[in-house]
Amino acid sequence: MRIAIYGNDVKENYISIFDRLFCFFKTHNIDLIISKQVSLLLESEFDFDLSAYSCFINHFEADKPVDLILSIGGDGTFLSSVPFALSGNIPIAGINCGRLGFLADISDESLEQALLQIVNHEYDIEERTLLQIIEPENVFNEVNYALNEIAVHKLDNSSMIQIETYINDEFLANYWADGLIIGTPTGSTAYSLSVGGPIIMPDLDGLVITPIAPHNLTVRPIVVPDDALIELRINGRGQQFMVSFDHRSTSLDFSARIKIKKAPFRLPIVKLKGQSFYSTLRNKLMWGIDNRN
């Protein structure tokens, strides 16, 4: 088995995780390939000796295939590992060194147990929906897809934008708001949730459209079929608005029309035995926990 170790940063509180990772994989004779950024930080700042391992930078150019990616960090790190996973249809598992951790859901306390399940192939693969912008083309070059959401935002802090929204060429609404989120079921527990959107089970075939601070309080989030073509026409003061894909963002002119649809491929994510979406919700959102009891 060959596992890729991916990360964006290495902090002091990550070190015990990496120590345990390398010890476990050495004991179980697992072949590792490490992202160059993580390797340099571990060697230069924390005196790790990683000379026995090969590294990768932008994509996997290895002599052997990679079976699984381990993302070390939070959900942001997990999202940034997606291009590497899609380059070879490689499943991702996330070790949570951040805060909430809906995607990176392997905790410090369950690390060895989770790793043992991984090396013994005691896990399932969930296929998660991705979104892409089909017009204008190549907004984010070759990484033109999102796991959580695509969102449009105002750039002028003092005024709202107008977002004319169409579903399969049929007019839906003209949102006056700070922005609009088009979220996947995976993304329903991310940005959309923070502005009042519904939680959607990851295996449901739907997309949620959630306004950000709408001027009209009767405008509510709506779930549409995931095979819908969504078109956004944005107007407002100034010249440009911002469009974001998960953790990436750029500016576009108001003349641009955005067309969004489900990507023709899905992202494989590792689901360990004994895990469920309901238990994740209870644990992460602390449902049913009352310190008075």
GIJO-V655180 format. One record per residue. N is the residue number from 0. RES is the residue in one small letter. D_CENTER is the distance of its C-alpha to the mean C-alpha in whole Angstrom. Layout:
n = <N	N>
res = <RES	RES>
d_center = <D_CENTER	D_CENTER>
//
This chain:
n = <0	1	2	3	4	5	6	7	8	9	10	11	12	13	14	15	16	17	18	19	20	21	22	23	24	25	26	27	28	29	30	31	32	33	34	35	36	37	38	39	40	41	42	43	44	45	46	47	48	49	50	51	52	53	54	55	56	57	58	59	60	61	62	63	64	65	66	67	68	69	70	71	72	73	74	75	76	77	78	79	80	81	82	83	84	85	86	87	88	89	90	91	92	93	94	95	96	97	98	99	100	101	102	103	104	105	106	107	108	109	110	111	112	113	114	115	116	117	118	119	120	121	122	123	124	125	126	127	128	129	130	131	132	133	134	135	136	137	138	139	140	141	142	143	144	145	146	147	148	149	150	151	152	153	154	155	156	157	158	159	160	161	162	163	164	165	166	167	168	169	170	171	172	173	174	175	176	177	178	179	180	181	182	183	184	185	186	187	188	189	190	191	192	193	194	195	196	197	198	199	200	201	202	203	204	205	206	207	208	209	210	211	212	213	214	215	216	217	218	219	220	221	222	223	224	225	226	227	228	229	230	231	232	233	234	235	236	237	238	239	240	241	242	243	244	245	246	247	248	249	250	251	252	253	254	255	256	257	258	259	260	261	262	263	264	265	266	267	268	269	270	271	272	273	274	275	276	277	278	279	280	281	282	283	284	285	286	287	288	289	290	291	292>
res = <m	r	i	a	i	y	g	n	d	v	k	e	n	y	i	s	i	f	d	r	l	f	c	f	f	k	t	h	n	i	d	l	i	i	s	k	q	v	s	l	l	l	e	s	e	f	d	f	d	l	s	a	y	s	c	f	i	n	h	f	e	a	d	k	p	v	d	l	i	l	s	i	g	g	d	g	t	f	l	s	s	v	p	f	a	l	s	g	n	i	p	i	a	g	i	n	c	g	r	l	g	f	l	a	d	i	s	d	e	s	l	e	q	a	l	l	q	i	v	n	h	e	y	d	i	e	e	r	t	l	l	q	i	i	e	p	e	n	v	f	n	e	v	n	y	a	l	n	e	i	a	v	h	k	l	d	n	s	s	m	i	q	i	e	t	y	i	n	d	e	f	l	a	n	y	w	a	d	g	l	i	i	g	t	p	t	g	s	t	a	y	s	l	s	v	g	g	p	i	i	m	p	d	l	d	g	l	v	i	t	p	i	a	p	h	n	l	t	v	r	p	i	v	v	p	d	d	a	l	i	e	l	r	i	n	g	r	g	q	q	f	m	v	s	f	d	h	r	s	t	s	l	d	f	s	a	r	i	k	i	k	k	a	p	f	r	l	p	i	v	k	l	k	g	q	s	f	y	s	t	l	r	n	k	l	m	w	g	i	d	n	r	n>
d_center = <25	23	20	18	17	14	14	14	17	19	21	24	22	20	24	25	21	22	26	25	23	25	28	27	26	29	31	29	30	26	26	23	22	20	18	21	20	19	23	25	23	25	28	29	28	28	31	29	31	28	31	31	27	26	23	21	20	18	18	20	23	25	28	26	23	20	20	17	14	14	11	13	12	10	6	6	8	6	3	7	8	7	11	13	12	13	16	17	16	15	13	11	12	11	14	13	15	14	14	13	10	9	7	9	12	15	18	20	23	22	21	24	24	20	21	25	23	21	24	26	23	23	20	19	16	14	13	10	11	10	11	13	16	20	22	22	21	19	18	16	18	17	13	13	10	7	5	5	8	11	14	17	19	22	23	27	26	30	29	27	26	27	25	26	24	25	24	26	28	29	29	27	27	28	26	27	24	22	20	18	14	14	11	10	11	8	7	11	11	9	11	13	14	15	17	19	17	17	15	15	15	13	16	17	18	17	15	16	17	18	20	20	23	25	29	30	29	30	27	24	21	21	20	20	20	18	20	21	21	21	22	22	25	25	28	29	31	31	29	26	22	19	16	12	9	6	8	11	14	18	21	23	26	27	29	25	24	21	21	17	17	15	15	17	15	13	10	12	11	14	15	18	21	22	19	18	16	19	19	16	17	20	19	16	18	21	23	27	27	30	32	35	35>
//
